[in-house]
Amino acid sequence: MERSAYLDAMDITRWVEKGADIPLYPILVDRGARVSAEHPIIRQVLTLFPEQEKQVVISDTLSGTKEVFWDMRSVRLPKVSCVISSAPLAVLEQQSKAKRALWQAIWEVNAQ
């Protein structure tokens, strides 16, 4: 097992050199939605992307962010550039069709 994968599996935070920029992973959600970065679906999706350190920022507004990692708003207005988009988390938890569409989107991104 790769060392970083082992540390991730054990939920061990790695030391980061001061001044090193940790990539931000903004996740857009609907206003009023209660979404935690520790949700199992979000954690699983983040493990599918190869970057070592990830700082997840969950927001219901576009606050100066140029690119969004994951757009899971039910209405995608204003339109934003994002790596993946899906149905809201509550829908992903209940509908297998929505979850399949998310996995398909992830597969397409990783296949590039």
DSSP file with accessible surface (Angstrom, degrees, kcal/mol):
  #  RESIDUE AA STRUCTURE BP1 BP2  ACC     N-H-->O    O-->H-N    N-H-->O    O-->H-N    TCO  KAPPA ALPHA  PHI   PSI    X-CA   Y-CA   Z-CA
    1    1 A M              0   0  177      0, 0.0     2,-0.1     0, 0.0     5,-0.0   0.000 360.0 360.0 360.0 135.5    0.0    0.0    0.0
    2    2 A E     >  -     0   0  127      1,-0.1     4,-2.3     4,-0.0     5,-0.2  -0.357 360.0-122.2 -65.2 143.2    1.3    3.5   -0.9
    3    3 A R  H  > S+     0   0  203      1,-0.2     4,-2.5     2,-0.2     5,-0.2   0.904 110.6  49.6 -57.2 -45.0    2.3    5.5    2.2
    4    4 A S  H  > S+     0   0   16      1,-0.2     4,-2.4     2,-0.2    -1,-0.2   0.893 110.3  51.2 -65.4 -35.6   -0.1    8.4    1.4
    5    5 A A  H  > S+     0   0   41      2,-0.2     4,-2.5     1,-0.2    -1,-0.2   0.897 109.8  50.7 -66.4 -38.3   -3.0    6.0    0.9
    6    6 A Y  H  X S+     0   0  119     -4,-2.3     4,-2.0     2,-0.2    -2,-0.2   0.935 110.8  48.1 -63.6 -45.8   -2.2    4.4    4.2
    7    7 A L  H  <>S+     0   0   34     -4,-2.5     5,-2.9     1,-0.2     4,-0.3   0.906 112.4  49.4 -63.2 -39.7   -2.2    7.8    6.0
    8    8 A D  H ><5S+     0   0   70     -4,-2.4     3,-1.3     1,-0.2    -1,-0.2   0.914 109.6  51.3 -64.1 -42.9   -5.4    8.7    4.3
    9    9 A A  H 3<5S+     0   0   74     -4,-2.5    -1,-0.2     1,-0.3    -2,-0.2   0.860 111.9  46.7 -63.1 -34.4   -7.0    5.4    5.4
   10   10 A M  T 3<5S-     0   0  105     -4,-2.0    -1,-0.3    -5,-0.2    -2,-0.2   0.444 112.2-123.4 -85.7  -0.3   -5.9    6.0    9.0
   11   11 A D  T < 5 +     0   0  118     -3,-1.3     2,-0.5    -4,-0.3    -3,-0.2   0.888  55.1 159.2  57.0  43.1   -7.2    9.6    8.8
   12   12 A I      < -     0   0   80     -5,-2.9     2,-0.4    -6,-0.1    -1,-0.2  -0.855  38.2-134.1 -99.1 126.3   -3.8   10.9    9.7
   13   13 A T        -     0   0  123     -2,-0.5     2,-0.2    -3,-0.1    40,-0.0  -0.657  21.6-135.5 -80.3 130.1   -3.1   14.5    8.7
   14   14 A R        -     0   0   44     -2,-0.4     2,-0.2     1,-0.1    -1,-0.0  -0.564  22.5-101.9 -86.4 152.2    0.3   15.0    7.1
   15   15 A W        -     0   0  213     -2,-0.2     2,-0.4     1,-0.0    -1,-0.1  -0.454  35.5-158.7 -69.5 137.9    2.7   17.8    8.0
   16   16 A V        -     0   0   50     -2,-0.2     3,-0.1    -3,-0.0     6,-0.0  -0.983  22.2-112.6-123.5 130.6    2.7   20.6    5.5
   17   17 A E    >   -     0   0  133     -2,-0.4     3,-2.4     1,-0.1     2,-0.0  -0.327  43.0 -97.9 -60.8 137.6    5.7   23.0    5.2
   18   18 A K  T 3  S+     0   0  198      1,-0.3    -1,-0.1     3,-0.0     3,-0.1  -0.330 111.6  23.1 -58.6 134.4    4.8   26.5    6.2
   19   19 A G  T 3  S+     0   0   71      1,-0.3     2,-0.3    -3,-0.1    -1,-0.3   0.283  89.0 132.7  90.9 -11.9    4.0   28.6    3.2
   20   20 A A    <   -     0   0   52     -3,-2.4     2,-0.5     1,-0.1    -1,-0.3  -0.566  58.0-126.3 -73.6 133.5    3.1   25.6    1.1
   21   21 A D        -     0   0  158     -2,-0.3    -1,-0.1    -3,-0.1    -4,-0.1  -0.726  16.6-153.2 -83.8 124.9   -0.2   26.1   -0.7
   22   22 A I        -     0   0   55     -2,-0.5    32,-0.1    -6,-0.0     2,-0.0  -0.851  28.9-111.1 -94.1 128.0   -2.8   23.4   -0.1
   23   23 A P        -     0   0   62      0, 0.0    32,-1.8     0, 0.0     2,-0.4  -0.337  28.9-131.9 -60.9 136.2   -5.2   23.2   -3.1
   24   24 A L  E     -a   55   0A 105     30,-0.2    32,-0.2    32,-0.1    30,-0.0  -0.724  12.6-160.6 -88.0 139.0   -8.7   24.3   -2.2
   25   25 A Y  E     -a   56   0A  16     30,-2.8    32,-1.7    -2,-0.4     2,-0.2  -0.798  13.2-162.5-117.9  83.3  -11.5   22.1   -3.3
   26   26 A P  E     -a   57   0A  19      0, 0.0    44,-1.9     0, 0.0    43,-1.6  -0.520   2.9-165.4 -70.4 133.0  -14.6   24.3   -3.3
   27   27 A I  E     -ab  58  70A   1     30,-3.1    32,-2.6    -2,-0.2     2,-0.4  -0.984   9.3-147.8-119.3 118.9  -17.9   22.4   -3.2
   28   28 A L  E     +ab  59  71A   4     42,-2.4    44,-2.7    -2,-0.5     2,-0.3  -0.753  22.3 174.4 -89.9 131.2  -21.0   24.4   -4.0
   29   29 A V        -     0   0    8     30,-2.3    44,-0.2    -2,-0.4     3,-0.1  -0.828  38.4 -81.4-127.0 168.5  -24.3   23.4   -2.3
   30   30 A D    >   -     0   0   44     42,-0.4     3,-2.2    -2,-0.3    31,-0.1  -0.367  58.9 -88.9 -68.6 148.6  -27.8   24.8   -2.2
   31   31 A R  T 3  S+     0   0  189      1,-0.3    -1,-0.1    29,-0.2     3,-0.1  -0.354 115.2  16.1 -58.6 130.3  -28.4   27.7    0.2
   32   32 A G  T 3  S+     0   0   67      1,-0.3    -1,-0.3    -3,-0.1     2,-0.2   0.348  90.1 138.7  87.0  -6.6  -29.4   26.3    3.6
   33   33 A A    <   -     0   0   48     -3,-2.2     2,-0.9     1,-0.1    -1,-0.3  -0.513  50.0-139.0 -72.7 136.8  -28.2   22.8    2.9
   34   34 A R        +     0   0  244     -2,-0.2     2,-0.4    -3,-0.1    -1,-0.1  -0.844  36.9 161.2 -99.7 101.6  -26.4   21.1    5.8
   35   35 A V        -     0   0   31     -2,-0.9     2,-0.4    23,-0.0    23,-0.1  -0.984  23.7-155.4-125.9 132.0  -23.4   19.4    4.2
   36   36 A S    >   -     0   0   66     -2,-0.4     3,-1.8     1,-0.1     6,-0.2  -0.860  20.6-136.5-107.0 141.9  -20.3   18.2    6.1
   37   37 A A  T 3  S+     0   0   25     -2,-0.4    -1,-0.1     1,-0.3    20,-0.0   0.677 106.4  62.4 -65.9 -15.1  -16.9   17.7    4.4
   38   38 A E  T 3  S+     0   0  115      4,-0.1    -1,-0.3     5,-0.1    -3,-0.0   0.380  72.2 127.4 -92.0   4.4  -16.7   14.5    6.5
   39   39 A H    <>  -     0   0   36     -3,-1.8     4,-2.8     1,-0.1     5,-0.3  -0.368  68.9-123.0 -61.2 138.6  -19.8   12.9    4.8
   40   40 A P  H  > S+     0   0   97      0, 0.0     4,-2.3     0, 0.0     5,-0.2   0.852 109.5  51.0 -55.8 -38.0  -18.9    9.4    3.5
   41   41 A I  H  > S+     0   0   18      2,-0.2     4,-2.4     1,-0.2     5,-0.2   0.942 112.7  45.7 -66.7 -44.2  -19.9   10.2   -0.1
   42   42 A I  H  > S+     0   0    0      1,-0.2     4,-2.4    -6,-0.2     5,-0.2   0.941 113.4  49.4 -63.9 -45.1  -17.8   13.4   -0.2
   43   43 A R  H  X S+     0   0   83     -4,-2.8     4,-1.6     1,-0.2    -1,-0.2   0.918 111.8  49.5 -59.6 -43.1  -14.8   11.6    1.5
   44   44 A Q  H  X S+     0   0  100     -4,-2.3     4,-0.7    -5,-0.3    -1,-0.2   0.930 110.6  49.1 -65.0 -43.3  -15.1    8.8   -1.1
   45   45 A V  H >< S+     0   0    0     -4,-2.4     3,-1.3     1,-0.2     4,-0.3   0.931 109.1  53.0 -62.0 -44.0  -15.2   11.1   -4.1
   46   46 A L  H >< S+     0   0    2     -4,-2.4     3,-1.4     1,-0.3    -1,-0.2   0.849 102.4  58.6 -63.1 -31.6  -12.1   13.1   -2.8
   47   47 A T  H 3< S+     0   0   80     -4,-1.6    -1,-0.3     1,-0.2    -2,-0.2   0.719  95.6  65.7 -70.1 -17.3  -10.1    9.8   -2.5
   48   48 A L  T << S+     0   0   66     -3,-1.3    -1,-0.2    -4,-0.7    -2,-0.2   0.507  87.9  78.0 -83.1  -3.8  -10.7    9.2   -6.2
   49   49 A F  S <  S-     0   0   14     -3,-1.4    57,-0.0    -4,-0.3    61,-0.0  -0.910  81.5-134.9-109.0 134.8   -8.6   12.3   -7.2
   50   50 A P        +     0   0  104      0, 0.0    -1,-0.1     0, 0.0    -3,-0.0   0.560  62.6 117.5 -73.5  -9.6   -4.8   11.8   -7.0
   51   51 A E        -     0   0   83      1,-0.1    -2,-0.1    -5,-0.1     3,-0.1  -0.232  59.1-139.6 -62.1 147.4   -3.8   15.0   -5.2
   52   52 A Q  S    S+     0   0   99      1,-0.2     2,-0.4     0, 0.0    -1,-0.1   0.964  81.1  34.5 -73.7 -58.9   -2.1   14.5   -1.8
   53   53 A E        -     0   0   44    -40,-0.0     2,-0.4     2,-0.0    -1,-0.2  -0.867  66.7-175.2-105.0 137.6   -3.5   17.2    0.4
   54   54 A K        -     0   0   44     -2,-0.4     2,-0.6   -32,-0.1   -30,-0.2  -0.994  13.3-166.4-134.8 127.9   -7.1   18.5    0.0
   55   55 A Q  E     -a   24   0A  99    -32,-1.8   -30,-2.8    -2,-0.4     2,-0.4  -0.948  19.6-152.8-112.2 108.8   -8.7   21.4    1.8
   56   56 A V  E     -a   25   0A  27     -2,-0.6     2,-0.5   -32,-0.2   -19,-0.1  -0.666  11.2-171.5 -86.2 131.8  -12.5   21.2    1.3
   57   57 A V  E     -a   26   0A  59    -32,-1.7   -30,-3.1    -2,-0.4     2,-0.5  -0.979   6.0-161.7-123.4 114.5  -14.5   24.4    1.4
   58   58 A I  E     +a   27   0A  50     -2,-0.5     2,-0.3   -32,-0.2   -30,-0.2  -0.858  23.6 159.3 -99.3 127.2  -18.2   23.9    1.3
   59   59 A S  E     -a   28   0A  30    -32,-2.6   -30,-2.3    -2,-0.5    -2,-0.0  -0.981  44.7-150.4-146.2 155.4  -20.1   27.0    0.4
   60   60 A D  S    S+     0   0   60     -2,-0.3     2,-0.3   -32,-0.2   -29,-0.2   0.292  85.6  55.6-107.0   7.3  -23.5   28.2   -1.0
   61   61 A T  S    S-     0   0   57    -31,-0.1     2,-1.0     2,-0.0   -32,-0.0  -0.948  83.4-116.6-134.8 158.7  -22.0   31.2   -2.7
   62   62 A L        -     0   0   69     -2,-0.3     2,-1.0     2,-0.1     6,-0.0  -0.805  35.0-178.5 -92.1  99.5  -19.3   32.0   -5.2
   63   63 A S        -     0   0   88     -2,-1.0     3,-0.1     1,-0.1    -1,-0.0  -0.654  69.8 -53.0-104.8  77.9  -16.9   34.1   -3.1
   64   64 A G  S    S+     0   0   78     -2,-1.0     2,-0.4     1,-0.2    -1,-0.1   0.590  92.2 148.2  72.4  10.0  -14.1   35.0   -5.5
   65   65 A T        -     0   0   55      1,-0.2    -1,-0.2     0, 0.0     3,-0.1  -0.647  33.6-165.0 -81.6 128.1  -13.5   31.4   -6.5
   66   66 A K  S    S+     0   0  201     -2,-0.4     2,-0.4     1,-0.3    15,-0.4   0.869  75.5  20.2 -79.4 -40.1  -12.4   31.0  -10.1
   67   67 A E        -     0   0  105     13,-0.1     2,-0.4    15,-0.0    -1,-0.3  -0.996  69.3-146.9-135.0 139.4  -13.0   27.3  -10.4
   68   68 A V  E     - c   0  82A   2     13,-2.6    15,-1.3    -2,-0.4     3,-0.2  -0.817   4.0-153.5-102.9 138.4  -15.2   25.0   -8.4
   69   69 A F  E    S+     0   0A  12    -43,-1.6    15,-2.4    -2,-0.4    14,-0.5   0.945  82.1  12.0 -73.6 -49.6  -14.3   21.4   -7.7
   70   70 A W  E     -bc  27  84A   0    -44,-1.9   -42,-2.4    13,-0.2     2,-0.7  -0.982  60.3-163.1-138.8 122.9  -17.8   20.0   -7.3
   71   71 A D  E     +bc  28  85A   3     13,-2.1    15,-2.2    -2,-0.4   -42,-0.1  -0.917  19.8 161.8-105.8 109.7  -21.1   21.7   -8.0
   72   72 A M        +     0   0    2    -44,-2.7   -42,-0.4    -2,-0.7    17,-0.3  -0.113  27.4 132.1-120.2  38.4  -23.9   19.9   -6.2
   73   73 A R        -     0   0   18    -44,-0.2     3,-0.2     1,-0.1    13,-0.1  -0.585  58.2-136.5 -84.5 149.7  -26.6   22.6   -6.4
   74   74 A S  S    S+     0   0   72      1,-0.3     2,-0.5    -2,-0.2    -1,-0.1   0.875 100.8  36.4 -73.5 -35.0  -30.1   21.6   -7.5
   75   75 A V  S    S-     0   0   93      2,-0.1     2,-1.5    -3,-0.0    -1,-0.3  -0.973  79.7-152.1-117.8 116.9  -30.2   24.8   -9.7
   76   76 A R        +     0   0   86     -2,-0.5     4,-0.1    -3,-0.2    -5,-0.0  -0.432  34.4 161.8 -91.8  62.4  -26.9   25.7  -11.2
   77   77 A L        +     0   0  121     -2,-1.5     2,-0.2     1,-0.1    -2,-0.1  -0.998  60.2  36.4-127.2 128.5  -27.2   29.4  -11.6
   78   78 A P  S    S-     0   0   80      0, 0.0     2,-0.2     0, 0.0    -1,-0.1   0.573 100.9-126.0 -72.0 156.1  -25.0   31.2  -11.9
   79   79 A K        -     0   0  178     -2,-0.2     2,-0.3     1,-0.0    -2,-0.1  -0.477  32.9-173.3 -71.3 140.6  -23.1   28.8  -14.1
   80   80 A V        -     0   0   36     -2,-0.2     2,-0.5    -4,-0.1   -13,-0.1  -0.927  31.0-106.9-133.0 158.0  -19.6   28.0  -13.0
   81   81 A S        +     0   0   74    -15,-0.4   -13,-2.6    -2,-0.3     2,-0.3  -0.740  51.4 167.7 -81.9 125.6  -16.6   26.1  -14.3
   82   82 A C  E     -c   68   0A  39     -2,-0.5   -13,-0.2   -15,-0.2   -12,-0.1  -0.965  45.0-134.5-141.0 158.4  -16.3   22.9  -12.2
   83   83 A V  E    S+     0   0A  50    -15,-1.3     2,-0.3   -14,-0.5   -13,-0.2   0.931  93.5   4.1 -76.0 -49.3  -14.5   19.6  -12.3
   84   84 A I  E     -c   70   0A   4    -15,-2.4   -13,-2.1   -16,-0.1     2,-0.3  -0.964  63.9-166.3-134.3 154.1  -17.6   17.5  -11.5
   85   85 A S  E     +c   71   0A  53     -2,-0.3     2,-0.3   -15,-0.2   -13,-0.2  -0.974  16.2 157.6-136.3 152.5  -21.2   18.2  -10.9
   86   86 A S        -     0   0    9    -15,-2.2     3,-0.1    -2,-0.3    13,-0.1  -0.943  45.4 -70.9-156.7 177.5  -24.0   16.1   -9.4
   87   87 A A  S    S-     0   0   28     -2,-0.3   -13,-0.1    11,-0.2     5,-0.1  -0.282  72.0 -75.4 -67.8 163.2  -27.3   16.1   -7.8
   88   88 A P    >>  -     0   0   26      0, 0.0     4,-2.3     0, 0.0     3,-0.6  -0.185  46.9-105.8 -59.4 158.8  -27.4   17.5   -4.2
   89   89 A L  H 3> S+     0   0   13    -17,-0.3     4,-2.1     1,-0.3     5,-0.2   0.869 119.3  56.6 -57.4 -40.4  -26.1   15.2   -1.5
   90   90 A A  H 3> S+     0   0   58      1,-0.2     4,-0.9     2,-0.2    -1,-0.3   0.890 109.8  46.3 -61.4 -36.7  -29.6   14.4   -0.2
   91   91 A V  H X> S+     0   0   42     -3,-0.6     4,-2.9     1,-0.2     3,-0.5   0.910 109.1  54.5 -71.6 -41.2  -30.6   13.1   -3.6
   92   92 A L  H 3< S+     0   0    0     -4,-2.3    -2,-0.2     1,-0.2     7,-0.2   0.866 106.1  53.5 -59.5 -36.0  -27.3   11.1   -4.0
   93   93 A E  H 3< S+     0   0  103     -4,-2.1    -1,-0.2    -5,-0.2    -2,-0.2   0.823 120.2  31.4 -68.0 -28.9  -28.1    9.4   -0.7
   94   94 A Q  H << S+     0   0  160     -4,-0.9     2,-0.6    -3,-0.5    -2,-0.2   0.734 110.5  60.7-104.9 -25.5  -31.5    8.3   -1.9
   95   95 A Q     X  -     0   0  104     -4,-2.9     4,-1.8     1,-0.1     3,-0.2  -0.910  51.9-165.4-116.5 118.0  -31.4    7.8   -5.6
   96   96 A S  H  > S+     0   0   77     -2,-0.6     4,-2.7     1,-0.2     5,-0.2   0.833  92.3  61.4 -66.6 -29.2  -29.1    5.2   -7.2
   97   97 A K  H  > S+     0   0  154      1,-0.2     4,-2.0     2,-0.2    -1,-0.2   0.922 105.4  46.6 -62.9 -42.1  -29.6    6.8  -10.6
   98   98 A A  H  > S+     0   0   14     -3,-0.2     4,-1.9    -7,-0.2   -11,-0.2   0.897 112.1  50.5 -67.0 -38.5  -28.1   10.1   -9.3
   99   99 A K  H  X S+     0   0   72     -4,-1.8     4,-2.4     2,-0.2    -2,-0.2   0.907 108.7  51.7 -67.8 -39.5  -25.2    8.2   -7.7
  100  100 A R  H  X S+     0   0  155     -4,-2.7     4,-2.3     1,-0.2    -1,-0.2   0.906 108.3  52.0 -62.3 -39.8  -24.5    6.4  -11.0
  101  101 A A  H  X S+     0   0   62     -4,-2.0     4,-2.2     2,-0.2    -1,-0.2   0.899 109.1  50.5 -64.2 -38.1  -24.4    9.7  -12.9
  102  102 A L  H  X S+     0   0    1     -4,-1.9     4,-2.4     2,-0.2    -2,-0.2   0.946 110.7  47.6 -63.3 -48.6  -21.9   11.0  -10.3
  103  103 A W  H  X S+     0   0   90     -4,-2.4     4,-2.4     1,-0.2    -2,-0.2   0.880 110.9  52.8 -62.9 -35.3  -19.6    8.0  -10.7
  104  104 A Q  H  X S+     0   0   95     -4,-2.3     4,-2.4     2,-0.2    -1,-0.2   0.925 109.0  49.0 -64.6 -43.0  -19.9    8.3  -14.5
  105  105 A A  H  X S+     0   0   21     -4,-2.2     4,-2.0     2,-0.2    -2,-0.2   0.911 112.0  48.8 -63.0 -41.0  -18.8   12.0  -14.3
  106  106 A I  H  X S+     0   0    6     -4,-2.4     4,-2.6     1,-0.2     5,-0.2   0.925 110.2  51.4 -64.9 -42.7  -15.8   11.0  -12.1
  107  107 A W  H  X S+     0   0  169     -4,-2.4     4,-1.7     1,-0.2    -2,-0.2   0.917 109.2  50.5 -62.1 -41.9  -14.8    8.3  -14.5
  108  108 A E  H  X S+     0   0   98     -4,-2.4     4,-0.6     2,-0.2    -1,-0.2   0.894 111.4  48.2 -63.7 -39.7  -14.9   10.7  -17.5
  109  109 A V  H >< S+     0   0   39     -4,-2.0     3,-0.8     1,-0.2    -2,-0.2   0.934 114.5  45.1 -65.7 -45.5  -12.7   13.2  -15.6
  110  110 A N  H 3< S+     0   0   77     -4,-2.6    -1,-0.2     1,-0.2    -2,-0.2   0.735 105.7  61.9 -72.8 -20.8  -10.2   10.6  -14.6
  111  111 A A  H 3<        0   0   63     -4,-1.7    -1,-0.2    -5,-0.2    -2,-0.2   0.688 360.0 360.0 -77.8 -16.0  -10.1    9.0  -18.1
  112  112 A Q    <<        0   0  197     -3,-0.8    -3,-0.0    -4,-0.6    -4,-0.0  -0.232 360.0 360.0 -75.9 360.0   -8.8   12.3  -19.6
